[in-house]
Amino acid sequence: MSFKAFELVPVVEQLPTERAKVECIEAYEENLYIGTSDCCVIYYVIRQGVSPTGKITFQCQFKKTRQLEHKKPIEKIVVCSTLSRLLVLCSGNVTVLNSVTLEKISISTKLKAISDICPNESLDEHAHLSYEVCFASAKKKSVSIYTLTEDRLILSKELSVPEPIAKLRRDGQAICMASQSLYYLLDVDTGQCTSFIRLDCEVEAAFIQRVGAGEFLLRASDLGVFTDKHGEAKRTPLRLVGQPFQVAYHFPYVLALCYDQVHVYSVLTEEHKQTVSFQGGCALGSYGKRVLIASHRQIYSLAMIDLEQQVQHLFNEAHVTEALFLAQVSLVDGDNLTPSNSQRRSKQLQRYQQQAGFAYLSQFQFEEAGEQFHDSSMDFRELVTLFPGLLPKSSTFRSNASDRGLHQFGDVTTLTKGDPDKLKKLQEFVVSYLEEVRLTAAAHGKRDDLDTALLKLYAMANSGQLLGFIGAENSAKVEDSADALREFKRFHALGLLYCFHNMAEKALEIWVKLNDGDLVDPSHPGMEYVVEFLASLTDHQLVAKFASWALQKDQVLAATIFTHRPHTEPSSEFTRPDSVLDYLNKYTIALRIYLEHLVFTKKLEKEKYHTHLAVLYLDEVLEIQESQGDTAATEESQKLKDARHRLCRMLETSSLYRVTLLLGKIQDTSLYNECAILYGKLEQHEKALQLLVHRLKDYPAAQRYCIVNSADRDVRYRQKLFLALLTVYLTPVAGQGQLLVVQAMDLLNCSEAEFDVSQVLQILPETWSISLISNFLCRSIRRSMSQARASRLQHSLARGEALQVKQTFIRAHARPLVITEDRLCDACQRPFNDAAFVRYPNGVVTHLHCSRRKDLCPVTGKAFGSKQDST
């Protein structure tokens, strides 16, 4: 077998005593502990080095030996480095030693008839001050879990099992065990014990080895079976050679010890990789970064040989995954490599990863390929060059992938063999990979190449991400990108590209052609997008050039170009309201919308804007009436109602339009309600009320007219307006013989109406009885009496306030105050230069300018709370 992973290197070539034979070994870092056949523990310190020829060597230093009292072979040693303790199993008894001095540690717990010991291998025991250990009893049907501290061994849990256990290994909450006939899995949490593989200990030696998180390796006849904590096989079993009785796991290999050989298996491929001759082997184990093997008299290391050779050998045999694992080990564990230059080793690993990435890519294993490309920090352009024409014309990159042995296929056509589905999947992978690279430092200095390639791939695949990519900040070359967008007919994206690079006119020309149907692109949002862009554009010449096109298409939508201007845009002649009105003069609907914006949104109080808008509203109403003909006289359409509502709202809310102009246009029409509003603006209320009452017969509207027009006016005005309405009700009109008695009574009894009772009584018909107007009279009397009482109360309050002021005045003049030339201001200590001064109730006298507050003394700070205290 040509593959070679390990070689034997001597560590301890002779034990300190000739009688002792090695029975078991344990190691931690540079510490080596040997259990012998005469119940002795031997302690060595071993140091690993490299010879001038590049070979691994070991130097051992004997430290101590400890003879135990049992006089039987030591079966197992477990080291707890954090606590500096050794657990020694001998003849079913467990002894605790100090791992440095080998002194015996006395503990109260006596453990006997123990068949095996194992720690919890999933825990980092170096980070804890206690140590969990499992003990299997050779006689009892139980497994005991103890917690080891510096001086105590405390029972944590005892779990029942179907039969006595000979061997066990623990990982987390799972314990894998072997009896004389079966393998078991024991759940520490639940105590559930499950048997799953039969075992014949008379024929075969049982072994259990933890090979990873939650995974064990067991012997089942001539197979090495991998099982998880649920008893399920996650790997293909190993076909074991010979009769192994011990195994060790040293990633990525399993080493199986037979009596005269060590067999090496790869856990990546489940293949037998190497056979190492070793006579008389009795112990084998993996301890951190080294594998140790022992005969009865000597200790050796199975040192892993140059991993670069292993990696290249595996690549040559197309074992990509296995080669990558070994390459990663070679980067992390640099001490095991012959080359001393770490930078060279790192670059070598990157080349292997890139080679593996392209190998995965050829098999369309995109996830694995992308992972290798990222991990190797490969220049993304090596991948992009598979697609001819993706890089911009100005790019200086030239691929040397073939020269470096990364791959042998020329371009994407060779790779996909013309299969469109494979091409699509490959495009999606490259896009995803470039998007990830774009967010990393690997894109630094190469953004032009990356963004141009990514944009072309988006266009090629008609990706929904194309528009977002162009609309965001990017470094794609404009000329190359524009050619690609035209080639793949992504015209809306082409417009966005021009827009992003401040070529708004070219962008608008593209979008206009799309809306006119000269170009076709389903991704174009439509005219709304163009109008929104024009509304945000600060180049007023371009706005004027393209706004007329938008107005011809849709006046309502195009009006937003002028009503939604940016607040920060510079002012120009084009943005002045008068200029905009002139521009929109021939577009009536857009003109009306813009005037509404000026009047209602911006609230500009200019007569010409208000008048112009009112005239447009009126013209719209008259035009609708004319188009509807006779139907307008009988039943108004919803369109006419909406138009009249806008007109009435304008006439009622605005007071800046030219009333006479509108009245002249509206008098000879049937718009009596609007005419009444205009009469009201001219204070010609009688005419307005005549129209509402006799023309429209809309009595609630007449009453509402009085309420609206008398709002915020004095009492006399309100009384006058309501009296005018009452007069209209009680004045007969030609052709109408009866008075509007019911409406008049409703008005008199309205709580919102106000009247001068004496004037009302003068116009009421003499034929009306007192009982008819009794409600009005009673309400008027109550209101009059209430007003009289309120008036008397106000008079009394005013009189009281006058008396208080007079009292204050008398008090202030009761004692004369003489100001002489020698008198100083109590605040600033300066003389008085004029006759003006301020005297506070506490006697403090200051200049007028020194008295900032009349209710607070500037000298003492005393506050005067009432007006009686002020002077």
Buried (B, 14 or more C-beta within 10 A) or exposed (E): EEBBBBBBBEBBEEBBEEEBBBBBBBBBEEBBBBBBBBBBBBBBEBEBEEEEEEEBBBEBEEBBBBEBEBEBBBBBBBBBBBBBBBBBBBBBBBBBBBBEEBEBBEBEEEBEBBBBBBBBBBBEBEEBEBBBBBBBBEEBBBBBBBBBBBEBBEEEBBBEBEBBBBBBBBBBBBBBBBBEBBBBBBBBEEEEBEBBBEBEEEEBBBBBBBBBEBBBBBBBEBBBBBBBBEBEEEBEBBEBBBEBBBBBBBEBBBBBBBEEBBBBBBBBBBBBBBBBEBEEBBBBBBBEEBBBBBBBBBBBBBBBBBBBBBBBBBBEEEBBBBBBBBBBBBBEEBEBBBBEEEEEBBEBBBBBBBBBBBBBBBEEBBEBBBBBBBBBBBBBBBBBBBBEBBBBEEBEBEBEBEEEEBBEBEEBEEBBEEEEEBBEBBBBBBBEBBBBBBEEEBBEEBBBBBBBBBBBBBBBBEBEEBBEBBEEEBBBBBEBBBBBBEEBBBBBBBBBBBBBBEBBEBBBBBBBBBBEEEBEBEBBEEBEBBBBBBBEBBEBEBBBEBBBBBBEBBBEBBBBBBBEBEEEBEEEEBBEBEBBBEBBEEBBBBBBBBBBBBBBEEEBEEEBBBBBBBBBBBBBBBEBBEEBEEEBEEEBBEEBEBBBEBBBEBBBEBEBBBBEBBBEBBEEEEBBBBBBBBBBBEEBBBBBBBBBBBEBEBBEBBBEBBBEBBEEEEEEEBBBBBBBBBBBBBBEEEEEEEBBEEBBBBBBEBEEBBBBBEBBBEEBEEEBEEEBBEEBBEBBEEEEEEEEEEEEEEEEEEEEEEEEEEEBEEEEEEEEEEBEEEEEBBBEEEEBEEEEBBBBBEEBBBBEEBBEEEEEBBBEEBEBEEEEBBB
